[in-house]
Structure formats: C-alpha cells, structure tokens
Amino acid sequence: MKASSGTGPLRRLVVLRHAKSAWPEGVTDHERPLAPRGRRDAPAAGRALAEADCLPDLTLCSTAVRARQTWELASAQWGTPPPVRFDPRLYAADVPDLLEAVHDAPAEVGTLLLIGHNPGLTDLVLALARQGLDDTLERVTTKFPTAAIAVLAAHGATWDALAPGTALLTKVTVPRGKKT
C-alpha cells in the first residue's frame, strides 16, 4: 500500500541507530558496550523521541550489548517504557531481515521503534522512503550517524503492508547529550 493512498491506519516506524560504542580489546563485536559519548547520546535520543511525540507502542531491539544499552538509557527518559523484544535477527541485519522483523509486529502497534545497526538501518530507511520531507532523504544518504533517529510514516492495515517505496520519511534528527 502506498503511503499516499490513505488506506488503513497511519503507522510510524521510528528507526534508531544505537549510540556510539566502545572498542575494548578482546571483546567480540556483539558484546561491545557504549562509549562515554554513547552513554550521553542515548538518553538524549530518548528525550528527543518524547519531545517529538514519537514514543513507541512496541520496541524491537538488536541483542547486541550496545543496542540494549541504548534502549535502556533512552527508555529511562519516559514515564512508562513500552514492551521491548530483543530480536537476534536485528544484529548485522540487511533490509530483508529488518523488514521480516517489522512485518512480525502486531497490527495494533501504531508506532514501532527499531533499534539496530548500520549499514542495514540506512539501507532500510532509503528503501522504504518513496520521498522525504525537506532534506530528510539527503541527510540519511549523506550520513546516518550513531544515535540518529529517522521517522517513517505509512498507511496500512498491518505492518506487512510496509514495503520498499511505501513510506514517507518525515523526520531525521541526531540528538547529542552534553558533556558534564
């Protein structure tokens, strides 16, 4: 279904790239924690989502430590965090894997938060967006850094209606926490 068709309820897919991670020696990629900057930026991402009225009904999060820590710090900024599903398919995922996870979201979920990794997230946003408001597509094409947030809107009766070229990229933001 095309986002412009107005068929079905409006759904929002909020894509959050995990915050900046550390590279400790002897730690596998999956187990890498957030770096100090990531620990500052993840709460800023949570505040940005709240201020933009983009709080999710459900979160799908990669099982990687840095993604889980991003979720914990971001969601701590909200009164009552929504349910979260830690999905191993989201680690090192490409567009088909990410779409499969999104398609599995329950129909009653209106806003879905997806926390994962690049390059998959950038590829997903660019694949789904048939167009963007203002310079949003150009910004994602140029760079989708750690802690970046992209908001996509699409109409559809269920999440499996979301397909390449069916969404509108409405917002891109890169929240940053302040050094103390």
C-alpha positions in Angstrom: 0.0 0.0 0.0 1.3 3.4 -0.8 1.6 6.0 2.0 -0.2 8.5 -0.2 -3.3 6.2 -0.7 -4.6 6.9 2.8 -5.7 3.2 3.0 -5.5 1.8 6.5 -4.3 3.4 9.7 -1.2 5.6 9.7 1.7 3.8 11.1 5.1 5.2 12.2 8.3 3.3 12.0 10.9 5.0 14.2 14.5 3.9 13.3 17.2 4.5 16.0 20.8 3.6 15.3 22.5 2.5 18.5 24.5 5.2 20.3 28.3 5.4 20.0 30.0 2.2 21.0 33.4 1.4 22.5 36.0 -0.9 21.0 37.5 -2.7 24.0 40.3 -5.1 23.2 39.4 -8.7 23.3 35.6 -8.1 23.2 33.6 -9.5 20.4 31.6 -7.2 18.2 28.3 -8.4 19.6 29.4 -7.7 23.2 30.8 -4.1 22.6 29.3 -1.7 25.2 28.5 2.0 24.7 31.4 4.5 24.8 31.1 7.5 27.2 29.6 9.6 24.3 27.1 6.9 23.7 26.1 6.9 27.3 25.4 10.7 26.9 23.7 10.4 23.5 21.3 7.5 24.2 19.3 9.5 26.9 19.3 12.5 24.6 17.7 10.2 21.9 15.0 9.2 24.4 14.3 12.8 25.3 14.1 13.7 21.5 11.6 10.9 20.9 9.4 12.1 23.8 9.6 15.8 22.7 8.6 14.8 19.1 5.7 12.7 20.4 7.3 9.6 18.9 7.0 7.2 21.8 6.6 3.7 20.6 3.9 1.1 21.4 6.5 -1.6 20.9 10.3 -1.7 20.5 12.3 -4.2 18.5 15.9 -4.1 19.6 19.1 -5.9 18.5 20.5 -8.3 21.0 24.0 -6.6 20.8 25.1 -5.0 24.1 25.4 -1.5 22.6 21.8 -1.7 21.2 20.4 -3.0 24.5 22.2 -0.2 26.4 20.9 2.4 24.0 17.3 1.1 24.7 17.8 1.1 28.5 19.2 4.6 28.6 16.7 6.0 26.0 13.6 4.4 27.5 14.6 5.5 31.0 13.6 9.0 29.9 9.9 8.1 29.6 7.4 7.6 32.3 6.5 4.0 31.4 8.6 2.3 28.7 6.7 0.2 26.2 7.3 -3.5 25.8 10.6 -4.5 24.1 11.5 -7.5 22.1 15.2 -8.3 21.8 15.5 -9.9 18.4 18.6 -11.7 17.2 17.6 -11.1 13.6 18.4 -7.4 14.0 22.1 -7.9 14.7 24.1 -7.4 11.4 20.8 -7.4 9.6 20.1 -6.4 6.0 16.9 -4.9 4.6 15.1 -8.3 4.1 15.9 -9.3 7.7 14.8 -6.0 9.1 11.6 -6.0 7.1 10.8 -9.5 8.3 11.1 -8.4 11.9 8.9 -5.3 11.3 6.3 -7.4 9.4 6.0 -9.6 12.6 4.9 -6.6 14.7 1.3 -6.9 15.9 -1.4 -5.0 13.9 -2.4 -3.0 17.0 1.0 -1.3 17.2 0.8 2.1 15.7 4.3 3.3 16.4 7.1 0.8 16.2 10.7 1.6 17.4 13.5 -0.3 15.7 17.0 -0.2 17.3 19.8 -1.7 15.4 22.9 -1.1 13.3 24.3 0.3 10.1 24.6 -0.3 7.2 21.2 -2.1 7.5 19.3 0.7 9.1 20.4 3.3 6.5 19.6 0.9 3.7 16.1 0.2 5.3 15.2 3.9 5.6 16.3 4.6 2.0 14.5 1.5 0.7 11.2 2.3 2.4 11.1 6.1 1.7 9.4 6.9 -1.6 10.1 10.6 -0.6 11.1 12.7 2.3 10.1 16.0 3.8 12.5 18.8 3.4 16.1 17.4 3.2 15.5 14.2 5.1 16.4 11.8 2.4 19.6 13.7 1.5 20.6 13.7 5.2 20.2 9.9 5.5 22.0 9.4 2.2 24.9 11.6 3.4 25.2 10.1 6.9 23.1 8.3 9.4 25.4 8.5 12.5 25.2 6.8 15.8 22.1 7.8 17.9 20.4 9.1 14.7 16.6 8.8 14.5 14.5 8.5 11.3 10.7 8.6 11.4 8.8 7.0 8.5 5.1 7.2 8.1 2.9 4.8 6.0 -0.7 3.7 5.8 -1.5 0.0 6.1 -3.9 -2.4 7.8 -0.9 -4.4 9.1 2.9 -4.0 9.3 3.4 -6.4 6.5 2.0 -3.7 4.2 5.2 -1.8 4.7 7.3 -2.4 1.6 10.0 -0.6 -0.3 8.8 2.8 -1.7 5.6 2.9 0.5 6.7 5.3 3.3 7.3 9.0 3.7 10.4 10.0 5.7 9.0 12.7 7.9 11.9 13.5 10.3 15.6 12.9 10.8 17.4 14.0 13.9 20.7 13.3 15.6 20.4 14.1 19.3 23.6 14.7 21.3 24.0 14.7 25.0 26.0 17.4 26.7 29.4 16.7 28.3 29.4 17.2 32.0 
